[in-house]
Amino acid sequence: MQLTPCMIRAYKYKLNPTMKQRKMLSQAFGNARFIYNWGLNRKKESWEKDKKNVTFLQLCKELTLLKQDGEHDWLKDCANVCLQQSLRNLDSAYKRFFKEKKGFPKFKSKKFSRDSVKFIGSVHFDFEKRRVSVPRVGKVKFFEHQTFDVNEVKLGTLTVSRDKCGDYWCTIVVDDSKPQVSKAKICEETAVGIDLGIKDYAILSDGTKYHNPKFLEREQNHLAVLQQRFAKTQKGSRRREKAKLKIAKLHRRIRDKRVDYLHKLTTDIVRKYDTVCLEDLNIEGMLQNHCLAMAISSVAWNEFVRQLKYKSEWHGKNVVMIGRFEPSSRKCSVCGYVNKELTLKDREWTCPECGGHHDRDVNAARNIKALGLSTGIGQKAATCQ
């Protein structure tokens, strides 16, 4: 059995910095945001005047001169690597825009942008003392809930962030030096098709249905009360900040419940099946339906697919995506008849050709499985050739 390259994993920990370290991190967040906006402005000016792009290396050279001009001495108070990483993120976003023709980089606002900085090198973890060494910040305490062998892994990028609740987090990317497991064979017996929905979260081709917990919908009344209290507060007051914090904590609790449920769901699926077939949904287009926009946003299908893909890589499983224009729901999984008159209200229907009675979602999952198997086997055969 031929083994593929090593696995890259990420570990996330909650930080407990001192007041001095909080101030230093806040300054690093602000400096990184300033440099991102400065670099974006330089790129726009260069393109408007000379139709040329300012590369990442050119921006790094100009950054050195910017720190020495006497007006931006405060940039020297944080690690230079986090400023360079901010420019690297900008350069990646800029190139992605010209490659995908969408999502031009925007200037980051102090009020709405995410506070985060990245560090590479000079990062050390001490699980005995529960300290992580952050450049220019020092040794910061963290809460340990999972560990890795520091001597056997290669540390990569350390990302330090602050959420809307004021809590600090760090995410470390490591190369665990463990070989990646080879992919399992694609066959019908160990494959499953999954149709994602709103009433039921995931419907499998074998008839299994995973319910939709609707975490956001169950907290709508509580959220409305907190938002009403926030609307009645005076701008700039301490009571307004407290009300804002309560709303942020409620949103974080909803998100944590959703992510925890998705982790359990995806882990269960990956352990049971060797091949998972999914439909490539046009989620952006589906969100244009204002009647279903909140329900679609609440289920977080993208996060489900993301978790399923990287866990499949860990365990050597296959994830096959089929085209979004395939008639998975309207096509009879027995004879192949396409029922063009089927609507969203029809949860069950009978095929006029073969007389088969179908549950709409289970039938769609079976069609997704059949299409996924043909696509996956064809892709694997092409790769072998």
BAGU-477528 format. One record per residue: x, y, z of N, C-alpha, C in turn. Coordinates in steps of 0.2 Angstrom, whole numbers, plus 2048, in hexadecimal, padded with zeros to 3 digits. Last residue first. Layout:
BEGIN
XYZXYZXYZ...
END
This chain:
BEGIN
7E881E7B47EA81E7AD7F08237AD7E38227C17E881C7C07EB81C7B97DB82C7BD7E182E7C17E68287C17D08267B77D482A7B37DB82C7B77CB81E7C27CE81B7BC7D381F7B87C78287CA7CC8247CC7CF8207C67BC82E7C27C28327C47C882E7C67B48237C17B78257BB7BD82A7BD7B08217CF7B481C7CB7B781E7C57A982E7D07AF82C7D47B48267D179E82D7C77A38327C77AA8307CA7988217CC79A8227C579F8277C47958267D97998207D879C8207D178D8317D77948327DA79882C7D978282B7D27868307CE78D8317D177E8247DD77F8217D67838257D277C82D7E77818287E87838257E17728357E27798387E377E8337E476882C7E276A82F7DC7718327DC76782B7F07688257EC76B8277E57638387F47698357F676B82F7F27568397ED75C83D7EB76283A7EE74F82F7F575082E7EE7568327EB74F83680175382F80175482E7F97478417FE74E84280075283B7FF73B83B7FA73E8407F67468407F873782B7FA7388307FE73D8357FB72D8237ED7348267F073382B7F57278157E672681A7EA72C81D7EE7268107D572A8107DB7288167DF72180F7C871D80E7CE72080E7D57288117BD72980A7C07248097C672181D7B87248187B47258117B771E8267C27198247BD71B81E7B97238247D37258257CC7208227C771D82E7DF71C8287DC71E8297D57238387ED7208377E77218307E47258437FB72583C7F872183C7F27258517FC72A84D80072A8467FE72285E7F37218577F27278537F672686B7F47218697F97208617F872F86D7E973286D7F072D86A7F57298627DC72A8697DF72D8687E672985A7CC72A85A7D472C8607D672885A7BF72385D7C272385D7CA7318517BA7338597B972D85D7BD7388437BE7328477BF73384E7BF7418387B474183F7B773B8427B77458277B674082C7B47418337B874D81D7BB7508237B874C8287B57498127C37498127BB74C8177B874D8157D074C80E7CE74D80E7C674E8227D375481F7D57538177D274882F7C97468297CD74C8257CD74C8407CC74D83A7C874B8347CC74A84B7D47458497CF7468437CB75684C7DB75084B7DF74A8497DA76084D7D27618487D775A8467DA7648527C475E8517C775D84C7CC77385C7C57708557C47698557C77798677C77748687C37718617C17848667CF77F8697D27788697CE78E8567CE78C85D7CB78585F7CE79584F7DC79284E7D678F8557D47A484A7E579F84F7E479C84E7DD7A983E7F07A88407E97A38457E97B683A7FB7B083E7FB7AF8407F37BC82B8037BB82F7FD7B58337FE7C98298107C282880D7C282C8077D48298197D48268137CE82480F7D38318247D182A8257D182681E7D683E8207D983B8267D98338267CD8408167D48408157D883D81A7C184181D7C283B8187CA83B8167C384D8247C38468287C48408237C285681A7C985581D7C984F8217B58538157BA8538117C18528147AD8568207AC85081D7B384E8197AF8648237B185F8287B18588257AA8698177B186A8187B386581D79C8658187A08628127A886381479986D82379886682379C86281E79B87A81E79F87782479E87082479187B81579887B81379D87881878587A81C78787481878E87581677E88182778588182678887B82277188382C77487C82C77B87C82A76F89182B77088E83277388783176E89481E77489682277589382876188E81C76788C81876E88E81C75989682475A88F82576088C82275B8A281E75D8A182575E89A8277558A081175C8A281275F8A181974989D80D74D89781075489A8127438A880973F8A480D74389F81174C8AE80074C8B18067478AD80B7578A77F67508A67F874F8A87FF7648A97F57608AE7F27598AD7F476A89D7F97698A27FE7658A87FC76C8967EE7678947F27658997F777889C7E977289D7E576C89B7EA7818987F378089F7F27798A07EE78088A7F177E88D7F777C8947F677F87E7E77808867E677D8897EB78686F7EB7818747EB78387B7EA78B8617E578E8677E678986D7E57878537EF7858577EA78885E7EB7918447F378D84A7F578C84E7EE7968357F97948397F378F83E7F57A382C80179D83180279C8357FC7AA81D8057A98228007A28268017AA8168107B081780D7AF81C8087A18188207A18178197A88198167A281A82E79D81582B79F8138247AA8258317AC81E8337A88188307A482F82A7AA82D8287AC82682A79883083279882E82B79E82C82879D83483F79982E83E79982C8377A384083B7A783B83E7A483483D79884883879D8468327A284183579284984478E84683E79384483979B84F84D79884884E79584584879C85B8467A28578477A085084979086084779285E84079885A84178E86385478A85E85178D85C84A79886D85679986685979486185679387784E79987484C79A86D84F78787A85578787884E78D87484C78D87E86178887886178887585A79488985D79788486079387D86078A89285978F88F85479288985778389486477F89185F78488E85A78D89B86B78A89486E78789186978F8A68647948A186479289B8677828AC8667848AA85F78A8A585F7848AF87377E8AB8717808A886A78F8B887378F8B187778A8AD8747898C386C78F8BF8697908B886D77F8C787577D8C486F7838C086C7878CB8807828C58817808C287A78E8D687A7928D087C78D8CA87D7848DF8797878DC87378B8D68757818E188777C8DE88277F8DB87C78D8E788A78B8E188D7868DD88978D8F38827928EE8817908E78847828F98887818F78817878F287F7868FC8957818F78947808F588D78F9068927928FF89478C8FA89378D91088378B90E88A78E90788B78D91287579391487979291288177C91587378291487078891687577090D87F77391387C77A91287976590087B76A90387E76D90987B75B8FA8737598FF87775E90387B7628F086C75F8F686875D8FC86D7648E787676A8EA8737678F08707578E287875A8E587D7608E987B7558DC86B7518E186D7548E587375F8D286C7608D786775B8DD86975A8CA8767608CD8777618D387274E8C687074D8C98767548CD8777538BE86574F8C486474E8C986A7598B486B75D8B88677598BF86674E8AD8707538B08757578B58717488AA8647458AE8697498B186E7528A185E7508A885B74C8AC86075789586175989B8657578A286275288D85875088C85F75289186375989184C75289284D75089185476688C84F76589384E75D89584F76587E84F76888285576688985575F87384975D87A84875F87E84E76286584776186884E75E86F84E75C85A83C75E86183C75D86484376084983C75C84E83D75F85583D76583D83076784183676384883675F82E82A75E83582A76083883176182081F76382382676282B82576081B81375A81C81775B82081D76C81980C76981380F76381581376F82680876C82280376981B80676A83281476F82E81176B82980D76884381876583D81676983881276B84F82476E84B81F76A84581E76085782A76785A82876A85682375085982675585582875B85782674C86682174886382674C85E82A75786981975686D81E75186A82376585E81275E86281275E86681876F85580776F85A80C76885D80C77184480476D84A80276D84F80877E83980077B83E8057788438027828287FD78082F7FB77C83380078F81D8017898208037888277FF79880D8007978147FE79081780079B80080179E80580679D80C8047967FB7F57947F87FC7967FD80179B8017EA7948027EC7938007F37AC8087EC7A78027EA7A08047ED7BC80D7EB7B580F7EA7B180A7E87C88097F87C58087F17BD80A7F17CF8178017CC8118007C98107F97E081E8007D881F7FF7D58187FE7EC81D80D7EA81D8067E281C8057EF8298197ED8238177EA8238107FE83281B7F78328197F582B81780A83082880883082180182F82080E83D83480B83683380883682B81284983781784583481483E83380A85483A80B84E83F81084983D80C86483980D85E83580F85983980087083F80586C84080686683A7FA8808437FA87B83E80087783F7F08868517F788484E7F687F8497E78938567E788D8527EE88C84F7E189B8647E689A8607E589385C7D68A886B7D78A28697DE8A18647CE8B28777D38B18737D48AA8717BE8BB8787C38B687A7C88B58757B58C58757BB8C78787C08C187A7AA8C186D7A98C08747AF8C38787AF8C18607AB8C68627A98C686A7C08BB8627BA8BB8607B68C08627D18BC85C7CC8BE8617C58BE85F7DF8B18587D98B58577D58B785D7ED8AB8517EA8AE8577E58B28567F589E8497F08A38497ED8A584F80489784480089984A7FB89F84980988C83880689283A80289284081287E83F81188283980F88983B81D87284681887884781887C84181D86184482186784181B86D84281F85585181B85984C81F85F84A82684F85B82584B85582184F85082685886682C85586382C85185D81985A86A81D85F86782385D86380B8508678128508698168558667FC85886D80085586880885586A7EC8598757F385A8757F685786E7DE86287B7E185D8777E885E8767DB86B8847D68668837D886187F7E287888E7E487288A7DE86D88A7E288988C7DE88488F7DF87D88A7F189388E7EC89088A7E888B88D7FB8A28907F889C8937F289A88E8098A78878028A88887FF8A188B8188AF8878158A888880E8A988B8198BC87B81B8B88818188B28818188C58718138C58768158C187C8228C38678218CA86A81C8CA86F81B8B48638208B986181E8C08648158A986F8138AD86A8188B386981589A87681A8A08758188A386F80A89388180C89487A81089A87980888888F80A88F88C80B88E88580787E89980188089580288889381187789E80F87D8A180988189E80F86C89681086B89D80E8718A180F87088980986E88B80986C89381587D88081787988681187788A81A88187081487F87481787B87A82088F86782188986B81B88886F82689885981F89685C82188F86082F89C85082F89F85682989D85A82489C84182A89B84482A89E84B8178A783E81B8A183B8228A183E8078AD84280E8AC8438118A68407F98B883F7FD8B183D8048B283F7EA8BF8467F18BF8447F48B88437DA8C68477DE8C08477E58C28447CA8CB8487D18CD84B7D58C684B7C08CF83A7C28CA83F7C98CB8427B78DE8397BC8D98367BE8D483C7AF8E883E7AC8E283B7B18DD83A7B78F38437B18F18477AE8EA8447C18F583A7C38F48417BD8F18457C18EE82A7BE8F382F7C08F18367CB8EB81C7C88E98237C78EE8277C68ED80B7CA8EF8117C78ED8187C58DD8027C28E38047C78E680A7C98D57F27CB8D67F97C88DD7FC7BC8CE7E87C28D37E97C38D57F07B48C37E47B68C47EB7BC8C87EB7B88BB7D47B38BD7D97B78BF7E07C18B57CC7BD8BA7C97B78BC7CE7CA8AB7CF7C38A97CF7BE8AE7CD7D68B27CC7D68AC7CA7CE8A97CA7D58BF7D27D68BF7CB7D58B77C87D38BB7DF7CE8BF7DC7CF8BE7D47DE8B47E37D88B07E27D38B47DE7E78BF7E47E88BA7DE7E28B67DD7E28C57EF7E28C97E97E38C47E37E38BB7F97DD8BD7F77DC8C17F07F18BB7F97EE8B57F77E68B77F57F48C87FD7F78C67F77F38BF7F47EF8C780A7EC8CC8057EE8CA7FE7F78BE8107F08BD8107ED8C180A8038C58108028BF80C7FB8BD80B8008CF8198018D18118018CB80D7FF8C88247FA8CC8227FA8CD81B80C8C38258078BE8248018C28228138CF8288148CC82280F8C782080E8D183580C8D683080E8D38298138C683B80C8C683B80A8CC8368218C983B81E8C38378178C38368248D38438248D483C8208CF83881B8D585281F8D184E81E8D28478198E68588168DF85781B8DC85281F8F285881D8F085E81A8E885E8208F884B8268F484E8248F18558169008498168FA84681B8F584881990C84F81590885381490185081F91484582391084A81F90B84E81B91C83B81791583C81C91184082292783881B92883A81792183C82F92283582E92783B82792883D83291982B83092082982F92582F83390C82E83991082F83891782D82890582A82A90583183090A83382990781C82490A81F82590A8278348FF81983590681883090A81C82E8F281B8348F481E8358FC81E8248F38118228F38188288F581D82B8F28058288F98078258F980E82E8E58068338EA8068308F18088218DF8068258DE80C82B8E380C81D8E37F98198E67FF81D8E58058258DB7F18268E27F18228E67F78218CE7F58278D07F78288D87F68148CF7EF8148CE7F681B8D07F98128DC7E28138D57E58148D57ED8078E57DB80C8E67E080D8DF7E38038E57CA8028E37D18088E47D57FE8F27BF8038ED7C18018EB7C87F98FD7B97F68F77B77FB8F17B97FC90A7BE8019067B97FE9007B67F190F7C57F69137C27F990F7BC7E99047CA7E690A7C77EB90E7C37F38FC7D07EF8F97CA7EC8FF7C67F89047DA7FD9027D57F98FF7CE7EC9067E27F090B7DF7F49097D97EA8F87E67E58FC7E27E89027DE7F68F67ED7F48F27E77EF8F57E37F58FF7F77FA8FF7F37F98FB7ED7E98FA7FE7E99017FB7EF9027F67EE8EE8037E88EE7FE7E88F57FA7F78F380C7F98EF8067F48EF8017EF8F98157F48FD8127F68F980B7E78EF8197E48F48167E98F88127F18E78207ED8E481A7EA8EA8167F68F08297FA8EE8247F78EB81E7EB8F18327ED8F782E7F18F58287EA8E48367E48E68327E78ED82E7F68E383D7F58DE8387EF8E18337F38EC8477F98ED8427F88E983C7E88E784E7E88ED84B7ED8EE8467EE8DB8537E88DA84F7E88E184B7F88E185B7FA8DC8557F48DC8507F18E78657F58EB8607F78E785A7EB8DB86B7E78E08677EB8E58637F78D68707F38D286A7EF8D78677FA8DF8797FF8DE8747FC8DA86E7EF8DE8827F08E487E7F58E38787F18D18867EB8D38827EC8D987E7FC8D288D7FC8CE8877F68CF8837F88D98987FD8DC8947FD8D888D7EE8D089D7EC8D789B7F18DA8967F28C08977F28C589C7EF8CB8997E88B388E7ED8B888F7EC8BD8957E38A588C7E28A98927E78AE8937DC89D87D7E18A08817DF8A48877D788D8777D589487A7DA89787E7DD8868697DC8868707DA88D8727DD87A85B7DB88085E7DA8808657E787284F7E48728567E38798587E886A83F7E78708437E486F84A7F38608347ED8618397ED86883D7F88588277F885E82A7F285F82E8018498237FA84C8257FC85382880C84481680A84581D80484981E80883C80680C84080B80884181280382A80580483180380783580880981980380681E80780882580480480A7FB8088107FA8048167FF8047FA800800800800804806800
END
